[in-house]
Amino acid sequence: MKTLAIAGKYLDQPLLVSKFNKAVPGLLLGGAGLYIMQDLYHKKPEERKKSFIKNLSVLGFTAASALIATRGIKPIKINQNGKVKEIFKGFKGLSDMETPKEIKEKNTKMIDEFLEKNKITSKTREILTKAKESVLSFSEVKHLQEDIGSTKEGSKFLNGEEGLIPDPENIDSKKIFGEIGRLSLMGLVPVVGGVTGGVIGDKLTEKNWKERVPNKIKEGSYQYLANIFLCNVGAGGALAIMEKMNVKSKAARAVGMVAGIVATGIVGGSAIANYISKKCIDPLLNDKKCNKEGKGLYSERTPEAIDVGLHLVDLATVAVMSGLSWIEPALPMLYSISGFRAGIGYRNGHGHHHSRQRGENKKLEATA
């Protein structure tokens, strides 16, 4: 097999994915904590208390909502019979992923049955014995694919739907828009959480906190529409078209989805998000001054390099829709970036860390 394909198999090991998924809450919360400490370090002493409260509120709500969306809320006892009920299950995928313990038990049973029925080399036996309890290295995955993956029985054992490292599933048109809905809702929750945390943080620290709410709502809509939802629609639409054209190649499908993202998200997403902000959100929030000052489409929000960088989320979406498992646990962390920027009401530098005074920044807003 080609090196890239082997790399994909290595990363898609269920035990590796499960361990990564288990580590994500700690990574997300740890990253939030490091950001808060780093920001405090660069603040003047008299600004630190206010900055700490705001950052803690925004990042706390964003991280918590991202984790709840993807993992749900753990079951609690509801009666003396020991019955349990989940308050919220979380969106399908990460919330029902097998635990490392469950995967080890499954691997042990599967490998023992295979070893009992098949004659293999001592090195392959050694690697499979390791696979019962541990993640295999790249070279070990490569050896298994080359040694037993070429046979019908060995390929089924390694790559089948219930195999040791199942091949990615090519989802069909019936599942495409279900995946779009799932991923879009998964991305919406951290953005709403970020806006909520930002409003609460401002209310605790600012007298004019109500004046800051419109920017948070508008940035939230921008982040969600331009960097999450429309890109998902583009990827899913392209995938639906290729499915109708009977395109089976995973590489071709991935390229087509990236093209869909470029068309609807990167190119058109910012324009659509700004149009909705000016025509719908500003009148709803009665933000008349903003309407008067900003005449151009991009007076609401100009796309920046970091916005393009956030389309890494969309590449992750392509991977998930292509059936790859290893990237999905990272989605809560990637979506939380959009949630944070919504929470600080980021508008091309005029947000939580750059309090916007409309009179002083009128010129900037008009040219943004």
C-alpha positions in Angstrom: 0.0 0.0 0.0 1.1 3.6 -0.5 2.6 5.5 2.3 -0.3 7.9 2.6 -2.8 5.0 2.8 -0.7 3.4 5.5 -0.6 6.7 7.4 -4.4 6.8 7.2 -4.7 3.3 8.5 -2.3 4.1 11.3 -4.2 7.2 12.4 -7.6 5.4 12.1 -6.7 2.7 14.7 -9.8 2.6 16.9 -7.7 2.4 20.0 -5.6 5.5 19.0 -8.8 7.5 18.1 -10.5 6.5 21.4 -7.5 7.6 23.4 -7.3 10.9 21.6 -11.0 11.4 22.1 -10.6 10.7 25.8 -7.7 13.3 26.0 -9.6 16.1 24.2 -11.4 17.5 27.3 -8.1 17.9 29.1 -6.4 19.4 26.0 -9.3 21.9 25.5 -9.5 23.0 29.1 -5.7 23.1 29.4 -5.4 25.2 26.3 -8.1 27.6 27.6 -6.2 27.9 30.9 -2.9 28.6 29.2 -4.5 31.3 27.1 -5.9 33.0 30.2 -2.6 32.9 31.9 -0.8 34.2 28.8 -3.3 37.1 28.4 -2.9 38.0 32.1 0.8 38.2 31.8 0.6 40.8 29.0 -2.0 42.9 30.8 -1.4 45.9 33.1 -2.0 45.0 36.8 -5.1 47.2 37.0 -6.6 45.4 33.9 -6.0 41.8 35.0 -9.1 41.3 37.1 -11.5 42.4 34.4 -9.6 40.5 31.7 -9.6 37.3 33.9 -13.3 37.4 34.4 -14.1 38.0 30.8 -11.7 35.3 29.5 -12.9 32.8 32.1 -16.5 33.4 31.2 -16.0 33.2 27.4 -13.6 30.3 27.4 -15.5 28.5 30.2 -18.9 28.6 28.4 -17.3 27.9 25.0 -15.3 24.8 26.2 -18.2 23.5 28.3 -20.7 23.8 25.5 -18.3 22.2 23.0 -17.8 19.2 25.3 -21.6 18.9 26.1 -22.4 19.1 22.4 -20.1 16.3 21.5 -20.2 14.1 24.7 -23.5 14.9 26.3 -24.1 15.0 30.0 -23.4 11.8 31.9 -26.3 9.7 33.0 -27.7 10.2 36.5 -29.8 8.0 38.8 -33.5 8.8 38.6 -35.0 6.2 41.0 -34.1 3.6 43.6 -34.1 0.8 41.1 -30.9 2.1 39.7 -32.3 3.1 36.3 -30.4 5.9 34.6 -31.3 8.5 32.1 -29.1 10.8 30.1 -29.9 14.4 30.5 -28.4 15.0 27.0 -26.8 12.4 24.9 -24.6 14.6 22.7 -24.5 14.3 18.9 -23.9 10.9 17.4 -20.2 10.1 16.9 -18.0 11.2 19.8 -20.7 10.6 22.4 -21.1 7.0 21.6 -17.5 6.2 20.7 -16.2 3.0 22.3 -13.8 3.4 25.3 -10.2 2.2 25.2 -11.2 -0.6 27.6 -14.0 -1.8 25.3 -11.8 -1.7 22.2 -9.1 -3.7 24.0 -11.6 -6.4 24.9 -12.9 -6.4 21.3 -9.4 -6.6 19.8 -8.4 -9.4 22.1 -11.4 -11.6 21.1 -11.0 -10.8 17.4 -7.2 -11.4 17.3 -7.5 -14.7 19.3 -10.1 -16.0 16.8 -7.9 -15.0 13.9 -4.7 -16.6 15.3 -6.6 -19.8 16.1 -7.8 -20.2 12.5 -4.8 -18.9 10.5 -1.1 -19.8 10.2 1.1 -16.6 10.3 4.7 -15.6 10.8 6.2 -15.1 14.3 6.6 -11.4 13.6 3.0 -11.0 12.6 1.9 -12.9 15.6 4.0 -10.7 17.9 2.4 -7.5 16.3 -1.1 -8.9 16.7 -0.5 -9.8 20.3 0.6 -6.3 20.9 -2.5 -4.9 19.2 -4.7 -6.5 21.8 -3.7 -3.9 24.3 -1.6 -1.2 22.6 -1.6 1.2 19.6 0.6 -0.1 16.8 3.4 1.9 15.2 3.4 3.0 11.6 5.9 0.2 10.6 3.8 -2.4 12.4 0.6 -1.3 10.6 2.5 -1.4 7.3 3.8 -4.9 8.0 0.3 -6.3 8.8 -1.1 -4.8 5.6 1.7 -6.2 3.5 1.8 -9.6 5.2 -1.8 -10.6 5.7 -3.8 -7.7 4.1 -3.3 -9.1 0.6 -5.3 -12.3 1.4 -9.1 -12.4 1.4 -9.4 -13.5 5.0 -6.6 -11.2 6.2 -8.0 -8.2 4.5 -11.4 -8.8 6.1 -9.8 -9.2 9.5 -7.8 -6.0 9.1 -10.0 -3.7 7.0 -13.5 -5.0 7.2 -16.4 -3.2 8.8 -15.8 -5.1 12.0 -12.1 -5.4 11.4 -9.0 -4.4 13.4 -8.7 -1.1 11.5 -11.9 -0.7 9.5 -11.7 1.1 6.1 -13.4 4.5 5.9 -17.0 4.3 4.8 -18.1 6.0 1.6 -21.3 7.6 2.8 -24.2 7.8 0.3 -26.7 10.5 -0.4 -29.1 9.3 2.3 -26.5 10.0 4.9 -24.8 13.1 3.5 -27.3 15.7 4.7 -27.7 13.9 8.0 -23.9 14.4 8.5 -24.2 18.1 7.5 -26.9 18.6 10.1 -25.0 16.8 12.8 -21.7 18.6 12.2 -23.5 22.0 11.8 -25.3 21.7 15.1 -22.0 20.5 16.7 -20.4 23.7 15.5 -23.4 25.9 16.5 -23.4 25.0 20.1 -19.9 26.3 21.0 -20.6 29.6 19.1 -23.8 30.1 21.1 -21.9 29.2 24.3 -19.2 31.7 23.4 -21.7 34.5 22.9 -23.4 33.6 26.2 -20.1 33.6 28.0 -19.1 36.9 26.4 -22.4 38.7 27.4 -22.1 37.4 31.0 -18.4 38.4 31.2 -19.2 41.9 30.0 -22.2 42.2 32.4 -19.9 41.4 35.3 -17.3 43.9 34.3 -18.7 46.7 32.1 -21.3 49.3 32.7 -22.1 49.6 29.0 -22.3 45.8 28.5 -25.5 46.0 26.5 -23.7 48.1 23.8 -21.4 45.2 23.2 -24.0 42.6 22.6 -24.7 43.4 18.9 -21.0 42.7 18.0 -21.1 39.4 19.7 -24.2 38.3 17.9 -22.9 39.5 14.6 -19.6 37.9 15.0 -21.3 34.7 16.1 -23.4 34.7 12.9 -20.3 35.4 10.9 -18.3 32.6 12.5 -21.1 30.1 12.1 -22.2 31.0 8.6 -18.9 31.7 7.0 -16.6 29.3 8.8 -18.9 26.4 9.7 -22.4 26.0 8.2 -22.0 27.2 4.6 -18.8 25.2 4.3 -20.6 22.1 5.5 -23.3 22.8 2.9 -20.7 23.2 0.2 -18.9 20.0 1.1 -22.1 18.0 1.4 -23.6 19.4 -1.8 -20.4 18.4 -3.7 -20.5 15.0 -2.2 -24.1 14.5 -3.2 -23.3 15.5 -6.8 -20.4 13.0 -6.9 -22.6 10.3 -5.4 -25.1 10.9 -8.2 -22.2 10.7 -10.7 -21.2 7.4 -9.1 -17.8 8.7 -8.1 -16.3 6.0 -5.8 -12.7 7.2 -5.4 -12.1 8.6 -1.9 -9.4 11.0 -3.2 -11.8 12.3 -5.9 -14.6 12.8 -3.4 -12.3 14.6 -1.0 -11.1 17.0 -3.8 -14.7 17.6 -4.8 -15.7 18.5 -1.3 -12.8 20.9 -0.9 -14.0 22.6 -4.1 -17.5 22.8 -2.7 -16.0 24.4 0.5 -14.1 27.0 -1.6 -17.2 27.9 -3.6 -19.7 28.3 -0.8 -17.6 29.0 2.2 -14.2 30.6 1.6 -15.4 32.6 -1.5 -19.1 33.2 -0.8 -19.4 32.6 3.0 -18.1 36.0 4.2 -20.2 37.9 1.7 -23.4 35.9 2.6 -22.6 36.3 6.4 -22.1 40.1 6.0 -25.2 40.5 4.0 -27.3 38.7 6.6 -25.7 40.7 9.3 -26.5 44.1 7.6 -30.0 43.2 6.3 -31.3 41.1 9.1 -29.3 41.3 12.4 -28.6 45.1 12.4 -32.3 46.0 12.0 -33.3 43.3 14.5 -30.9 44.7 17.1 -31.9 48.3 16.1 -28.2 49.0 15.4 -29.0 52.1 13.3 -25.7 53.8 13.7 -23.9 50.8 12.2 -26.2 50.8 9.3 -25.5 54.5 8.6 -21.8 54.2 8.9 -21.2 51.0 6.9 -22.3 51.2 3.3 -20.2 48.5 1.7 -20.8 44.8 2.0 -17.6 44.3 4.0 -18.2 47.2 6.4 -19.6 44.6 8.8 -16.6 42.3 8.8 -13.5 41.9 6.5 -12.2 38.3 6.1 -8.7 37.9 7.6 -5.9 35.4 7.4 -7.1 33.7 10.6 -10.5 33.2 9.1 -8.9 31.3 6.2 -7.0 29.4 8.8 -10.2 28.4 10.5 -11.2 26.5 7.4 -9.0 23.8 8.8 -12.3 22.9 10.4 -13.7 22.4 6.9 -10.8 20.0 6.0 -11.7 18.1 9.2 -15.3 18.1 7.9 -14.1 16.6 4.6 -12.2 13.9 6.6 -15.3 13.1 8.7 -17.6 12.9 5.7 -15.0 10.8 3.9 -15.3 8.3 6.7 -12.0 9.0 8.5 -12.3 8.6 12.3 -9.1 10.1 13.6 -10.0 13.8 13.0 -13.4 13.9 14.5 -12.3 14.1 18.2 -10.5 17.4 17.3 -13.7 19.1 16.2 -14.6 20.5 19.7 -11.2 22.2 19.8 -11.5 23.6 16.3 -15.1 24.8 16.8 -14.2 26.4 20.1 -12.0 28.9 18.2 -15.1 30.3 16.5 -16.9 30.2 19.8 -14.2 32.3 21.4 -14.1 34.9 18.7 -17.9 35.2 18.8 -17.7 35.6 22.6 -15.3 38.6 22.4 -17.3 40.2 19.7 -14.4 40.3 17.3 -14.9 42.7 14.5 -11.5 43.1 12.7 -9.7 43.9 15.9 -12.5 45.8 17.7 -13.8 43.4 20.3 -13.2 42.1 23.8 -9.5 43.1 23.8 -10.0 46.2 21.8 -13.1 48.0 23.2 -14.7 49.8 20.3 -15.6 53.4 20.8 -17.8 54.2 17.8 -16.8 57.9 17.6 -13.0 57.1 17.8 -13.2 54.2 15.4 -15.7 55.6 12.8 -13.0 55.9 10.2 -11.8 52.3 10.8 -15.3 50.9 10.6 -16.1 52.7 7.3 -13.0 51.3 5.6 -13.0 47.8 7.2 
